[in-house]
């Protein structure tokens, strides 16, 4: 039986009131988070080089939705962390645009909604009012599985974004090496393209040729043993037999935080794929030391301490839930020496 006009009006009014109430609560929570001081346990020495990393931030720009709210929270936390202690680069670990990559018919709108606005701290852009001071920083990106779902997406991300945002770089090929200063080399790679081409030798060769001595790899897929994880398993096998040290592997894809250590390269592995959503935990990585279904990101610091230089990896977690509040917290921290010796780092001061 059709509803009467007053009933329809009441339903619309109620829905609007609920939406307004929810928006008010979210705004209040985010204001509280912005005002709260971050909790950052001291490092065991002086950081001389740093980067931030996060994956899977490509949520569609719907005005209401858990994933979009989480992107806002995580990118605000990234910006606050860079204000606290600026980094040399921000690494995006793939799935930059959900659900089917970047399409030409939405190019400008998605670049603005997914990069220019949430990452305005790192990617200054005309017409975007940033709530924190902007500064040009290197934003290095790789493609994820969702970025490959549209045939035009890889090309658009590799060419059109940099024309609009000059400090954004997504390499033209499946493997790209950069020296980031202080003896840190990073290799950005696309495991899907390498697997489709039938060989991971370009990745192995790029790693061998890095200047180093510190080596970081960044790709979308974690290095797993699961038979169903074709890309990550193939990359793991290619890296494990290398005759040069790989100190850290950064990945997204799994929508949570994880930190693992092993005696073979890569000595540390961090997953920070909860940039726009969290999902249930999967089989832990070899040597997993921390795993949590929480939004957040990774910070990497090259630290000069009393026992020499070490690469320190911190996983920064945010409280989960749409109405959760409170500052980000360092949830796990490990470090690795040049020779591959890894150890847990304390999360409390002396």
N, C-alpha and C positions, 0 to 999 in steps of 0.2 A: 504494500500500500504506500503510495507516495507520501513523503513528509510534507507537512504544512509549511507555509512561508515562515511563520515564527519559529518553528523547529529548526529549519535550515539556518536562520539568522543566529539562533542560539548556538548551534553547532559551530558555525564559522567564528562567532565571537569567542567561544570557549577555546577553540584551537589557537586563535590569535593570542589570547591571554596566556595560554600555556607556552607558546613559542616565545613570547616576550619575557615570561618568567624565567624560562630556560636560558635565554640570551643574557638576562641580567645576572643570573648565577654564574654563567661562564665568564662574563666580563669581570665580575667581582673576583672570581678565582684567578683569572689571568693578571688582574691588577695586583693581587696579593703576591703572585709568583714574581712579578717584575720588581716588587718592592723588597722581597725577601732576599737576604744575603745568601749567595751560594756557599755550600759547604765544600771546601777544597783543602784536603789534608796536605801538609807541606811535602815537597819532594826532598829526597836525600841528596841535595846538591843544587846547583844552578842550572836552570834550563837555558840552553843556548840556541835551540831550534825547536819548532813545534808545528804540528798540523792538527786539524780536526777532520773527522770522517763520519759520514752517515749515509745510509742507503734507504731506498724505497720510500722517497718523500713525494712521489708523483701523484698524490690523490687528486681526483677531479675537483675543480673549484666549486663544489656545491656549497650554498650558504649555511646549511645545517647538515651535520654528519660527523660521526665519531672520527673517521680518518682525517677529515679536514681540520677538525679541532686539534687533533694530535700533531699534525704538521705545524700548526701555529705554535703549539707549546714547545715542540722540539726546536724549531727554527728560532724562536725567541730565546731559548736557552743557549743555542749556539752563538747567537749574537752577543748575549750577555757574557758568555765565556770569552769571546774574542775581545770584548771591551775590558774584561778583567785582566787578560794576559794575551795580547795579540799573537796570531800565528802566521806562519809563512804561507800556508795554503789550506784550502778546504777541499776535501775529496768526496765526491758524490759516487756512491757505490752501486749505481744502476737502478732500473725501474724508476726513471726520472719522470715518466708520464704514463699514468694508468688511464684506461685499461689496455689500450692497444697502441701505445707509443704516441708520437707526435704526428699530427696530420696537417696538411697545408691549409685546409679550410678553417683551422682553429689556431694557426701558428702564433699569431701575435697575442691572442687572448691567453693561451696556455703558457707562453713564455713569461708573460707578465704575472699571471696568477701562481705559477709554480716556481719561478726563479726570481724575477725582478722584485716582487713584493716581499715574499717570505725571506729572501736572502739579500735584502737591500743593504745590509751591513757590509757585505762582501762584493756586491755587484751594483755599484751606483748606476742609476738610470734616470734619464730625464722624465719628469712627470710622475715620479714615485716619491711620495713623502715618507721618509724613513723615520721611525720613532727613536732610533739611536743614530749617532754620527756614522755616516758611511765612509768607507775607505776602499779603494781598489785593492783587491786581493786575488791571488790566483785561485780559481775554482776549477779543479780538474775532475773530469767525469768519465765514467765508463757506461756502457749499455747493459741493460738487464733483459731478462726474457720478455717482459712486457714491451720493452722498447723495440723489440724485433717483430712484434705482431702485425704492424702495419709496414708494408713494403717500403714506403717513402720515409718512415720514421728515422732510420739510421742516417740517411743522407741529410735530412732536415736538421737533425741534432748536430751533425758534424759540420755543417756549413752555415745554416741560417741563424742559429743562436749566437754564434760569435760575431756576426755582423751587427746584431742588436746589443750584445753584451761583450765588449772586447776582452774582458778578463776571464771569460769562460772558455775552457778548452776541452773538447771531446776529440780524441785523436782520429785521424783520417783512416787509419788501418787498425787491425786487430791487436797490434802490439806497439807500445810507444814508451820510450825511456826518457826520463828527465833527471837532471842533477838539480837538487833543491838547495844546495849550499850546505856547509859544515860537514861535507863528506857523506851526505845522504842522497842516495839514488832511489828513484821510484820507477817501477815498471807498471804501467796501466795496460790491462789486457782484456780481451773479450774471448772467454772460453768457448762460447757458442760458435763464433766464427772460426776459431781454430779447429774445433771438433768437426764442423761442417766441411772444412777444407781438408781434413784427414791427417793433420800433423800439428803437434805442439812444438816442433823444432824451432819455429821463429821465436817462441817465448824462451826456450832454453838458451838460444843463441843471444837474445837480448840480455838475459840475466848475466851470462858469462861476460858480456862486453861492458857491463855497467862499471862506472868508475869506482863507486863505493867510497869507503869500505863498508858503510852501512847500506843495506838493501831492503827495500820495502816493495811488496807486490800488492796491487789493488785490482780486484776483479769482482764480478757480481756474485759468483758462486763460492760457497765455503768448500774447503778441501775435505771431502768425506770419503768413506769407504762404501756407502750404500750403493747397491747395484742400480737403483733407479736414478741416482744422481749422476747422470752421464757426464755432464760438463765438469762438475767438481771432482769426480773420481779420476777423470782423465787428466785434469790439471795437477792433481795431487801426485799421480804416478810420474808425470813429466818433471815435477819439481824435486821429488824425493831423491832422485838419483843424480842430482847436480853435484859438481865438484867445487862449487863456490857457496859460501854461506848466504842464506836468505834469513833475515832476522825477524821479519814480520809479514804476515799475510792479512790484508783487510778485505772483508766481504760483507755483502748484504744478503738478500734473497730470503733468508730465514728471518721472520718478523719478531725477533727478540734480540737479547744481548747475550754474548758468550765470549769467554776468554779461555784459551787452551795453550798448553806448552808441551813440547816434545824435544827429544834429543837429536832429531834429524830435521833438516830444513823443511818448512820454515819453523824456526824455534818457537815463535809465538804466533798464534792465530786469533784474530778478533772478528767477531760478527757484530755488526751494528745496523741491522736491517729493520729496525722498528721506528723508522722516521715518520710513518703515517698510519701504522696500524700494528697491533700485536696479535700474534697467533700462538697456538699451543706449541710447547717445546717438542723437538724431535730428538732422535738418537744423538747423544753428546758426541762432540769431536774427540778424537784421540787426545788424551791428556787434559780433558776439560777440567778447569778449576772453578769456573763460575758460569751459571746459565740461569737466566731469569726472563720471564715473559713481561718485560717492562719497556716502555718507550725510552729512547735515549740516543747517545752517540758515543764516539771514541775520541780521545785526545792522545796524541803521541808527542812525547818530549824527548829530546836528546839532552841528557843531564850529565854535567860534569861534577862528580862527587869525590869524596875522599878515597874511594877505591877505584877511581878511573871513570871513564865514560860509559854510560848505559842508555839504551833506548827504553823508555818507560811508557807503557800503555795503560791508560786509565779508561774504564768504562763508566760513563756518567749516566745515571738512571733518573727518570722523572717518576713521580707518583702516578700510578695507573688509574684510569677511570675518568669519565667526562667531567665530574665535579671534584676530582682530586686536587689538592692544593699542597703547597710546600715547595721549597727550593730543590733544585737538582742535587743529587748526592753522588759522590764517587763510590760506586758499588764494588769495584774490583780493580786491582792494580798489580801488574807484573812488569818485570824488566828483564832485559837480555843484554849480555856483554858482547863485545866483538867476536869472541870465540864461541858464542852460542850458549853460554851458561845462563840459564834463566832462573829467576827466583820471584817469590811473592814479595810485594812491598807493603809495609805497614800503612794502614789507613788512619792512624791516629798519631798525633804528635808525641814527642818524647815526654 
